Amino acid sequence: MAMLRALTALTGMLAAPAQAHPHLFVDAEVELVFQGDRLSEVRLVWTYDEFFSLLLTEDLGIDDDLDGVLSRGEMRTLGNAVLDWPEGFAGDLYVTQAGQQVPLGARRDASVAFEDGQVIERHTRPVEAAPGDVTVEVYDPGYYTAYTVVTPVTVSGSDACAARVSRADLIAATERVDELLYAMPQDQAEMFFPEVGEDFADTITVTCGG
């Protein structure tokens, strides 16, 4: 992830005005794995948009013939770029329970694919949740990346738990961005984008036992 963002900076995207956010659009497939009535892990599939995927492969110097087929070496290059998460990166996944943030374990089973001209990242995050209902969100606080949760969300390991997706109120979120930018000095507003990713996040609400 660190290498990925450094590479995309070469395209000049990060130097664009604040109003140009987000730069990357991701369809997020979410599988919630339960052990009994306790959420134990979240499996994620992130599909990057076609334009960003094209810019990324250009920056990396892979798929020069644009045939959508990468060699083994090119796949290693892509994997090194996409899967290089910096220490402390939260992984854009947030699980809450009774209003409190639930600890997440380190990413595992991470892999990358390149299909139909799009980069696809897969990984799993262990969850240290207590039994009961949970709320799950996938978002980038800085809104560099815009995630859309793909429906339906899969629930595995429990017949008593069900997931419902509430879409973000994009109008209200955009109005909040405008308010925050308006409150900033003009030179600051042109350079820095407020951390509003949560306002643009879809919300997965999981209820168990009815």
C-alpha positions as CSV (number, residue, x, y, z in Angstrom):
1,M,0.0,0.0,0.0
2,A,2.8,2.4,0.8
3,M,4.6,1.6,-2.5
4,L,1.2,1.7,-4.3
5,R,0.5,5.3,-3.2
6,A,4.1,6.3,-3.9
7,L,3.7,5.0,-7.5
8,T,0.5,6.8,-8.1
9,A,2.0,10.0,-6.9
10,L,4.2,9.8,-10.1
11,T,1.1,10.5,-12.1
12,G,0.5,13.8,-10.3
13,M,-2.7,12.6,-8.8
14,L,-1.8,13.5,-5.3
15,A,-0.9,17.0,-6.3
16,A,-4.4,17.6,-7.6
17,P,-6.7,20.1,-5.8
18,A,-8.5,18.8,-2.7
19,Q,-11.8,18.8,-4.5
20,A,-10.4,16.1,-6.8
21,H,-10.8,13.4,-4.1
22,P,-11.1,10.5,-4.2
23,H,-8.5,9.1,-6.6
24,L,-9.2,5.4,-6.3
25,F,-12.6,3.7,-6.5
26,V,-12.9,0.2,-5.0
27,D,-15.8,-2.3,-5.1
28,A,-15.5,-4.1,-1.7
29,E,-16.8,-7.7,-1.4
30,V,-17.2,-8.5,2.3
31,E,-17.6,-12.0,3.9
32,L,-18.3,-12.1,7.6
33,V,-17.2,-15.4,9.2
34,F,-18.8,-16.4,12.5
35,Q,-18.0,-18.9,15.1
36,G,-21.3,-19.5,16.8
37,D,-22.7,-16.0,17.5
38,R,-19.2,-14.3,17.5
39,L,-17.7,-12.6,14.4
40,S,-14.2,-14.2,14.1
41,E,-12.9,-12.8,10.8
42,V,-13.7,-10.6,7.8
43,R,-12.7,-11.7,4.3
44,L,-12.3,-8.8,1.8
45,V,-12.0,-8.7,-1.9
46,W,-11.1,-5.2,-3.2
47,T,-11.5,-4.6,-7.0
48,Y,-9.8,-1.4,-8.1
49,D,-11.5,0.7,-10.8
50,E,-10.3,0.2,-14.4
51,F,-8.7,3.7,-14.8
52,F,-6.7,3.5,-11.6
53,S,-5.6,-0.1,-12.5
54,L,-4.4,1.2,-15.9
55,L,-2.4,4.0,-14.3
56,L,-0.9,1.6,-11.8
57,T,0.3,-0.9,-14.4
58,E,1.7,2.0,-16.4
59,D,3.6,3.3,-13.4
60,L,4.9,-0.2,-12.7
61,G,5.9,-0.8,-16.4
62,I,3.8,-4.0,-16.7
63,D,1.2,-5.1,-19.2
64,D,2.8,-2.9,-21.8
65,D,0.9,-4.6,-24.6
66,L,-2.5,-4.0,-22.8
67,D,-3.6,-7.6,-23.3
68,G,-4.5,-8.0,-19.6
69,V,-2.1,-11.0,-19.2
70,L,0.8,-10.6,-16.8
71,S,3.9,-12.7,-16.6
72,R,5.0,-14.3,-13.4
73,G,7.5,-11.5,-12.9
74,E,5.0,-8.8,-13.6
75,M,2.6,-10.4,-11.0
76,R,5.4,-10.3,-8.5
77,T,5.9,-6.6,-9.3
78,L,2.2,-5.9,-8.9
79,G,2.0,-7.9,-5.7
80,N,4.9,-6.0,-4.2
81,A,3.3,-2.7,-4.9
82,V,-0.3,-3.5,-3.8
83,L,0.5,-5.6,-0.8
84,D,3.2,-3.4,0.7
85,W,1.2,-2.1,3.7
86,P,3.1,0.3,6.0
87,E,3.4,-0.5,9.7
88,G,0.4,1.0,11.5
89,F,-1.9,1.1,8.5
90,A,-5.4,0.2,9.8
91,G,-6.4,-1.5,6.5
92,D,-9.5,0.7,6.0
93,L,-11.6,-1.8,7.9
94,Y,-13.5,-0.8,11.1
95,V,-15.6,-3.1,13.3
96,T,-17.6,-1.7,16.2
97,Q,-19.7,-3.3,18.9
98,A,-21.9,-1.4,21.3
99,G,-20.3,1.8,20.1
100,Q,-16.7,0.6,20.8
101,Q,-14.1,-0.3,18.3
102,V,-13.3,-4.0,18.1
103,P,-9.6,-5.0,17.8
104,L,-8.5,-6.5,14.5
105,G,-5.7,-9.0,14.0
106,A,-2.9,-8.7,11.4
107,R,-3.8,-9.2,7.7
108,R,-3.4,-12.8,6.5
109,D,-4.0,-14.8,3.3
110,A,-3.1,-11.7,1.2
111,S,-3.0,-12.0,-2.5
112,V,-3.4,-10.0,-5.7
113,A,-4.8,-10.8,-9.1
114,F,-5.2,-9.0,-12.4
115,E,-8.5,-9.8,-14.2
116,D,-10.1,-8.0,-17.1
117,G,-7.8,-5.1,-16.7
118,Q,-8.5,-4.6,-13.0
119,V,-6.4,-5.1,-10.0
120,I,-8.0,-7.3,-7.3
121,E,-6.7,-7.6,-3.8
122,R,-7.8,-10.3,-1.4
123,H,-7.1,-10.6,2.3
124,T,-8.5,-11.7,5.7
125,R,-8.6,-9.8,9.0
126,P,-9.2,-11.7,12.3
127,V,-11.7,-10.0,14.6
128,E,-11.7,-10.1,18.4
129,A,-15.4,-9.5,18.8
130,A,-17.6,-10.6,21.7
131,P,-20.8,-12.6,20.9
132,G,-23.6,-10.5,19.5
133,D,-24.4,-7.8,17.0
134,V,-21.6,-5.8,15.2
135,T,-21.2,-3.0,12.7
136,V,-18.7,-3.2,9.9
137,E,-17.4,-0.4,7.7
138,V,-14.8,-0.2,4.9
139,Y,-13.4,3.3,4.4
140,D,-10.3,5.4,4.0
141,P,-10.4,8.2,6.6
142,G,-8.7,10.6,4.3
143,Y,-11.0,9.6,1.4
144,Y,-8.2,9.0,-1.0
145,T,-10.0,5.8,-1.7
146,A,-13.8,5.5,-2.1
147,Y,-15.2,2.1,-1.2
148,T,-18.5,0.7,-2.3
149,V,-19.7,-2.4,-0.5
150,V,-21.0,-5.0,-2.9
151,T,-24.3,-6.6,-2.0
152,P,-25.3,-9.0,-0.7
153,V,-22.8,-9.3,2.1
154,T,-22.0,-13.0,2.8
155,V,-22.4,-14.3,6.3
156,S,-20.7,-17.7,6.9
157,G,-20.7,-20.0,9.9
158,S,-24.0,-18.9,11.5
159,D,-27.6,-19.3,10.5
160,A,-28.7,-16.9,13.3
161,C,-26.8,-13.8,12.0
162,A,-27.8,-11.6,9.1
163,A,-26.2,-8.6,7.5
164,R,-27.9,-5.4,6.2
165,V,-26.1,-2.7,4.2
166,S,-27.0,1.0,4.6
167,R,-25.7,3.2,1.9
168,A,-23.9,6.4,2.8
169,D,-25.8,9.7,2.5
170,L,-23.6,11.2,-0.3
171,I,-25.4,14.5,-0.3
172,A,-24.9,15.0,3.4
173,A,-21.3,13.9,3.2
174,T,-20.6,16.3,0.3
175,E,-22.2,19.1,2.2
176,R,-19.9,18.3,5.2
177,V,-16.8,18.4,2.9
178,D,-17.9,21.8,1.6
179,E,-18.4,23.2,5.1
180,L,-15.0,21.9,6.3
181,L,-13.2,23.3,3.3
182,Y,-15.0,26.6,3.5
183,A,-13.9,26.9,7.1
184,M,-10.2,26.5,6.2
185,P,-7.9,29.3,4.9
186,Q,-8.0,29.2,1.1
187,D,-4.3,28.1,0.7
188,Q,-4.9,25.3,3.3
189,A,-8.1,24.1,1.6
190,E,-6.3,23.8,-1.7
191,M,-3.6,21.6,-0.3
192,F,-5.3,19.5,2.4
193,F,-8.4,17.4,2.3
194,P,-10.3,16.8,5.6
195,E,-10.7,13.3,7.0
196,V,-14.3,12.7,5.9
197,G,-14.0,9.1,4.7
198,E,-16.3,7.8,7.4
199,D,-19.1,10.2,6.2
200,F,-18.9,8.5,2.7
201,A,-18.9,4.9,4.1
202,D,-21.5,2.3,3.6
203,T,-22.5,0.6,6.9
204,I,-22.9,-3.1,7.4
205,T,-25.1,-3.9,10.4
206,V,-25.1,-7.5,11.6
207,T,-27.8,-8.8,13.9
208,C,-27.8,-12.2,15.5
209,G,-30.6,-14.2,17.0
210,G,-33.4,-12.3,15.5
